[in-house]
Amino acid sequence: MMGKILSIPDLRQVRRTKMLAHLSDLHMGRSAEDDAQAEQLARALVEIGIDHVLVTGDVTHKGRRRE
C-alpha cells in the first residue's frame, strides 16, 4: 500500500445517511509494513466514522493465497 495520509474532517457527528469508503487497488503483501499500514487504515476508517467499506480492484500484490 502506497499513498499519503489525508486530513479528513470528523464525520462522527449525528447524520441520517451512512458513510461509505471505497478503497481500490490496495496491493497488500505479506510484510510487516503492509500489516502496519492495513491496521492504520482500519483504525482511521473507524475513527472518522465510516459505516461500510467497499474494496475493489487488486487487494493483494501478487494474488497468492498466503497474501
Secondary structure as UniProt FT lines:
FT   STRAND          20..24
FT   HELIX           32..47
FT   TURN            48..49
FT   STRAND          52..56
FT   TURN            65..66
//
